[in-house]
Amino acid sequence: MRPDGGSTLDAAPQDGGADAAADDAATQDDGPPVDGGSRDTGGTDLGGDPSGPCQAWAAPASVGSAGDANLLEASGVVVGRADPSRLWLHNDSGDAAVLYALATADGAALGRWRMVGVDAVDFEDLAAAPCPGDGAPCLWVGDIGDNNQVRQNARLLVVPEPPPGDRPGPVLPRLTLPLQYPEGPVDAEALLVAPDGEAFWIIEKGAAEGQSRIFEGRGPFADEVPVVLTTVGSITAPGLLVTGADLSPDGRQVLVRTYTATTAYDLAEEQTPADLGAVAGRTAARGPLSEQQGEAVGFAEDGRSFWTVSEVRGSTDPPPVHFYRCTNPEAP
């Protein structure tokens, strides 16, 4: 969400330029991925060597538009762990506490699951990771947006991922984790969860001189027990405002999204997202321009390719769903 609550690009950093236009021109809205791979990305071989973080990606390929007419303010996206043929998304503030499922093959709507007993305040990011304690697949919802930096009720909602074949309906969060920042309320839109589900990181949307603080929360976690966060570092956000992020399932790569680009950071085995400030990032994608207000980014099933979706508030046209295929053939 824009700091003023609006949705037009005039508030977004304009660092895409000709590169963004070139990437957007390469998008094939009706055809297969631009590198000739299968359009059906659910459960298929997505290319590249699986032994290390991806180093290069193809231009964005549109698999179609989001098939749910209500999904106009997408601010979080992940591929399912229980069912990788499904993308899970949620809207920004103003919607009910709903998780939307789309098909990875073509963006078709697969249903809506409403969280029982939850009033959505400002959902901003989504992560797929194990449920703390038992390792079952969960969806972690970051209700962490706070444009005016006044909220005392920022929280994470840990929801069991609906299993394959489950019919749309109510879903009960397993954990509600209230957040306590060390220096008062923070506006954030980026959530990363550890591969074991026992730690998480939140990246501030933006602050003075382009520095965004990184906050860490560590388990054990318990329902309704506040998580006292620690400031563990900062990152100079490419594009100034951090609007989304994701951590690969193996914990070796982070994607950071801004309004106009996605940047990749490779982590050594002993590093976590707390170390992002010491890691050099590289551009994974600019734009695409067809994403009016890019906020959602999530790794694909292979943990190396990725997905993006945008808000399109003010429009009745559903947003395109973009896939970025990992193309490097060798391990780094």
QUIFENMO-V765128 format. One record per backbone hydrogen bond with DSSP energy under -0.5 kcal/mol. CO is the residue of the C=O (numbers start at 1). NH is the residue of the N-H. Records with the same first field share a line. If there is no record, write none. Layout:
CO = NH, NH
This chain:
2 = 5
6 = 2
8 = 11
9 = 12
13 = 15
16 = 19, 20
17 = 21
18 = 22
19 = 23
20 = 24, 289
21 = 25
22 = 26
23 = 27
24 = 27
27 = 29
33 = 36
39 = 41
41 = 43, 44
44 = 46
49 = 52
56 = 327, 328
61 = 63, 323
64 = 321
67 = 69
68 = 71
70 = 72
71 = 319
72 = 312
73 = 92
76 = 90
78 = 88
83 = 80, 86
85 = 104
86 = 80
87 = 102
88 = 78
89 = 100
90 = 75, 76
92 = 95
96 = 98
97 = 115
99 = 113
100 = 89
101 = 110, 111
102 = 87
103 = 107
107 = 67
108 = 103
111 = 101
113 = 99
114 = 171
115 = 118
118 = 120
122 = 144, 145
125 = 142
127 = 129, 140
129 = 138
131 = 135
136 = 131
137 = 161
138 = 129, 140
139 = 141, 159
140 = 127, 142
141 = 143, 157
142 = 124, 125, 144
143 = 155
144 = 188
146 = 149
154 = 179
155 = 143
156 = 158, 177
157 = 141, 159
158 = 174, 175
159 = 139
163 = 166
169 = 114
171 = 116, 173
172 = 160
175 = 158
176 = 178, 224
177 = 156
178 = 227
179 = 181
180 = 229
181 = 184
184 = 183
186 = 188
187 = 205
190 = 203
192 = 201
194 = 197
198 = 219
199 = 194
200 = 217
201 = 192
202 = 204, 215
203 = 189, 190
205 = 242
207 = 210
208 = 211
210 = 237
211 = 213
212 = 235
213 = 204
214 = 232, 233
215 = 202
216 = 230
217 = 200
222 = 225
224 = 226
226 = 228
227 = 180, 229
230 = 216, 232
233 = 214
235 = 212, 237
237 = 239, 240
239 = 241
240 = 242
241 = 243
244 = 257
246 = 255
248 = 251
252 = 267
253 = 248
254 = 265
255 = 246
256 = 263
257 = 243, 244
259 = 294
260 = 287
261 = 258
262 = 284, 285
263 = 256
264 = 282
265 = 254
268 = 271
272 = 275
273 = 276
275 = 278
276 = 279
282 = 264
285 = 262
288 = 291
290 = 292
291 = 294
293 = 311
296 = 309
298 = 307
299 = 79
300 = 303
305 = 300
306 = 324
307 = 298
308 = 322
309 = 295, 296
310 = 74
311 = 293
312 = 315
319 = 66
320 = 322
321 = 63, 64
322 = 308
323 = 61, 325
324 = 306
325 = 58
328 = 49
